[in-house]
Amino acid sequence: MQITWFGHSAFRLDFGGQAVLIDPFFTGNPAFVTDKAAASKGVSHVVLTHGHSDHVGDALDIAKTNGATVTANYDLGMWLVSKGLEKLNPMNTGGTTDLGGFTVSLVRADHSSGDIVNGTPIYLGNPCGANNKAPGDPTVYHMGDTDIFSDMALIAEIHQPKIAMVPIGDRFTMSPATAALAIKRFFKLDRVIPCHYGSFPIIEPNADKFIAEMKGHATKVLVPEKGKAVTV
């Protein structure tokens, strides 16, 4: 399995014979340093955790260009269909779908989800985390944007992720300290990848505090170079 981080919360998974983008926020992402065409080359699926623009990102354009299927909660998915999305895999929290070579299970996240239309907020379904599993590979849990919550223990028990992308930026998500507490208290991971930092000035500029909080713990903190695939 290869994992590529594109800054903020945007990731690419190459596993199970598929190339999958999660929350592909490229255009307008100050932390995106990769060519968009290269980042989305060969992508067959896009998984969205929630409806905020810094997570939906370029999903529609990539889906159109690549003929990719977008997996999202039902409300967000139908909103994207109204904007021209042709291939939707609608889901909601608690559900699992088989996408051919891998499965996606959506789980709870404590956040919000919406967009602004003509200055007015619109609701785009519940925010989610996504557990992604290909046979023979470890389950990868992208938490989306979230606070800590005690039912993370159930997510760990049910889905048994071994790799997780955890938001550490504070203000809109967990802080580095709270994110580290979540990992140490609720999960038995091999690797954790911090995200949702280093993109906008009002959130954490780097992963240093999170790394310090995780010092001495069995879970290895992985901070990939942006745009460079790592093999796990």
C-alpha positions as CSV (number, residue, x, y, z in Angstrom):
1,M,0.0,0.0,0.0
2,Q,1.2,3.5,-0.8
3,I,-0.1,6.6,1.0
4,T,0.5,10.1,-0.3
5,W,-0.3,13.3,1.6
6,F,-1.0,16.5,-0.3
7,G,-1.3,18.9,2.6
8,H,-4.2,19.8,4.8
9,S,-6.4,16.6,4.9
10,A,-6.0,15.4,1.3
11,F,-4.6,11.9,0.8
12,R,-4.2,9.3,-1.9
13,L,-4.3,5.6,-1.3
14,D,-2.9,3.2,-3.8
15,F,-4.1,-0.3,-2.7
16,G,-6.3,-3.2,-3.8
17,G,-5.5,-2.4,-7.4
18,Q,-7.2,1.0,-7.0
19,A,-6.1,4.6,-6.7
20,V,-8.3,6.5,-4.2
21,L,-8.3,10.2,-3.2
22,I,-9.7,11.2,0.2
23,D,-10.8,14.9,0.6
24,P,-8.9,16.1,-2.5
25,F,-8.5,19.8,-1.7
26,F,-6.0,20.9,-4.3
27,T,-7.1,24.2,-5.8
28,G,-6.8,26.9,-3.2
29,N,-4.9,24.7,-0.8
30,P,-1.8,26.7,0.3
31,A,-0.1,23.5,1.3
32,F,-0.6,21.7,-2.0
33,V,2.8,21.5,-3.8
34,T,2.0,18.8,-6.4
35,D,0.6,19.0,-9.9
36,K,-3.1,18.4,-9.8
37,A,-3.1,16.1,-12.9
38,A,-0.3,14.0,-11.4
39,A,-2.0,13.8,-8.0
40,S,-5.2,12.5,-9.6
41,K,-3.7,10.3,-12.3
42,G,-5.4,7.0,-12.5
43,V,-7.8,7.8,-9.7
44,S,-10.9,5.7,-9.8
45,H,-12.6,6.7,-6.6
46,V,-12.9,9.8,-4.4
47,V,-14.0,9.5,-0.7
48,L,-15.3,12.6,1.0
49,T,-15.6,12.9,4.8
50,H,-17.9,16.0,4.8
51,G,-19.2,18.9,2.9
52,H,-16.8,21.7,3.7
53,S,-15.0,23.2,0.7
54,D,-11.5,22.4,2.1
55,H,-12.5,18.7,1.9
56,V,-14.7,18.5,-1.1
57,G,-12.1,20.4,-3.0
58,D,-11.7,19.3,-6.6
59,A,-13.8,16.2,-6.3
60,L,-16.3,17.2,-9.0
61,D,-13.6,18.1,-11.5
62,I,-11.6,14.9,-10.8
63,A,-14.7,12.7,-11.0
64,K,-15.6,14.3,-14.4
65,T,-12.0,14.0,-15.8
66,N,-11.4,10.5,-14.6
67,G,-14.8,9.0,-14.6
68,A,-14.3,8.4,-10.9
69,T,-17.0,7.3,-8.4
70,V,-17.5,9.6,-5.4
71,T,-18.3,8.1,-2.1
72,A,-20.0,10.5,0.4
73,N,-22.9,10.8,2.8
74,Y,-26.2,10.8,1.0
75,D,-27.0,14.5,1.4
76,L,-23.6,15.7,0.3
77,G,-23.7,13.2,-2.6
78,M,-27.0,14.3,-3.9
79,W,-25.9,17.9,-3.7
80,L,-22.9,17.0,-5.9
81,V,-25.2,15.1,-8.3
82,S,-27.2,18.4,-8.7
83,K,-23.9,20.0,-9.7
84,G,-23.2,17.3,-12.4
85,L,-21.7,14.4,-10.6
86,E,-22.4,11.2,-12.6
87,K,-21.1,8.4,-10.4
88,L,-22.2,8.5,-6.8
89,N,-21.8,5.8,-4.1
90,P,-24.2,7.2,-1.4
91,M,-23.6,6.2,2.2
92,N,-24.1,7.3,5.8
93,T,-22.6,6.5,9.2
94,G,-22.6,2.9,10.1
95,G,-22.6,1.6,6.5
96,T,-20.0,-0.3,4.5
97,T,-19.8,-0.5,0.7
98,D,-17.7,-2.8,-1.5
99,L,-16.1,-0.7,-4.3
100,G,-14.2,-3.6,-6.0
101,G,-10.8,-4.2,-4.5
102,F,-11.6,-2.3,-1.3
103,T,-14.4,-1.3,1.1
104,V,-15.3,2.0,2.7
105,S,-17.0,2.2,6.1
106,L,-18.3,5.6,7.2
107,V,-18.2,6.3,10.9
108,R,-19.1,9.2,13.2
109,A,-17.1,12.4,13.4
110,D,-17.9,15.4,15.7
111,H,-17.8,18.4,13.5
112,S,-20.2,20.2,11.0
113,S,-20.8,19.8,7.3
114,G,-22.0,22.4,4.8
115,D,-21.3,25.1,2.3
116,I,-22.2,28.7,1.8
117,V,-24.6,29.6,-1.0
118,N,-25.3,33.3,-1.6
119,G,-24.1,34.0,1.8
120,T,-26.3,31.5,3.5
121,P,-25.1,28.2,5.1
122,I,-26.6,25.0,3.7
123,Y,-26.6,21.6,5.4
124,L,-24.7,18.8,3.6
125,G,-25.3,15.8,5.8
126,N,-23.4,14.5,8.9
127,P,-19.6,14.7,9.0
128,C,-17.9,11.3,8.9
129,G,-14.7,9.5,9.2
130,A,-13.8,6.8,6.7
131,N,-12.3,3.3,7.3
132,N,-10.8,2.0,4.1
133,K,-9.9,-1.7,3.8
134,A,-8.3,-3.7,1.0
135,P,-7.7,-7.4,1.4
136,G,-4.2,-8.1,2.7
137,D,-3.6,-4.5,3.7
138,P,-4.1,-2.8,7.0
139,T,-7.3,-0.8,7.5
140,V,-6.7,2.9,7.0
141,Y,-8.9,5.3,9.1
142,H,-9.2,8.9,7.9
143,M,-10.9,10.6,10.8
144,G,-12.1,13.6,8.8
145,D,-12.5,16.7,10.9
146,T,-13.4,15.8,14.4
147,D,-13.2,16.3,18.2
148,I,-12.3,13.5,20.5
149,F,-15.3,11.3,21.6
150,S,-15.5,8.2,23.7
151,D,-17.1,6.1,21.0
152,M,-13.8,6.1,19.2
153,A,-13.3,3.0,21.3
154,L,-16.1,1.3,19.4
155,I,-14.7,2.4,16.1
156,A,-11.4,0.8,17.1
157,E,-13.1,-2.4,18.2
158,I,-15.3,-2.7,15.1
159,H,-13.0,-1.7,12.4
160,Q,-9.5,-2.3,14.0
161,P,-7.6,0.3,12.0
162,K,-3.8,0.0,12.0
163,I,-3.2,3.4,10.2
164,A,-5.0,6.6,11.0
165,M,-5.0,10.1,9.6
166,V,-5.8,12.4,12.6
167,P,-6.6,16.1,12.5
168,I,-4.4,18.1,14.9
169,G,-4.8,21.7,13.8
170,D,-6.9,23.0,16.7
171,R,-9.7,25.6,16.4
172,F,-11.8,23.6,14.0
173,T,-10.6,20.1,15.1
174,M,-8.7,18.5,17.9
175,S,-5.6,20.1,19.2
176,P,-2.3,18.2,19.1
177,A,-2.6,17.2,22.7
178,T,-6.2,16.1,22.4
179,A,-5.5,14.2,19.1
180,A,-2.6,12.4,20.9
181,L,-4.9,11.5,23.8
182,A,-7.4,10.1,21.3
183,I,-4.8,7.9,19.7
184,K,-3.3,6.7,23.0
185,R,-6.5,6.0,24.8
186,F,-8.7,4.5,22.1
187,F,-6.6,2.9,19.4
188,K,-3.9,0.3,18.8
189,L,-2.3,1.7,15.7
190,D,0.9,0.8,13.9
191,R,1.2,4.4,12.4
192,V,-0.6,7.7,12.8
193,I,-0.4,10.5,10.3
194,P,-1.2,14.0,11.5
195,C,-3.1,16.2,9.1
196,H,-5.3,19.4,9.0
197,Y,-2.4,21.6,9.9
198,G,0.2,23.8,8.2
199,S,-2.1,25.1,5.5
200,F,-3.9,28.2,7.0
201,P,-2.4,30.7,9.5
202,I,-5.2,30.2,12.1
203,I,-4.4,26.5,12.7
204,E,-1.3,24.7,13.9
205,P,1.7,25.5,11.7
206,N,3.4,22.1,12.0
207,A,3.2,18.7,13.7
208,D,5.8,19.3,16.4
209,K,3.5,19.5,19.4
210,F,1.7,16.3,18.3
211,I,5.0,14.5,17.8
212,A,6.1,15.6,21.3
213,E,2.8,14.4,22.8
214,M,3.2,11.0,21.2
215,K,6.8,10.5,22.3
216,G,7.4,7.1,23.9
217,H,4.1,5.6,22.7
218,A,4.2,2.4,20.6
219,T,2.3,4.0,17.7
220,K,4.8,5.5,15.2
221,V,4.1,9.0,14.0
222,L,4.5,9.3,10.3
223,V,4.9,12.8,8.8
224,P,5.2,12.2,5.0
225,E,6.8,14.8,2.7
226,K,3.9,16.4,0.9
227,G,3.4,14.9,-2.5
228,K,5.7,12.0,-1.9
229,A,4.3,8.5,-1.7
230,V,5.3,6.3,1.3
231,T,4.9,2.6,1.4
232,V,3.4,1.0,4.5
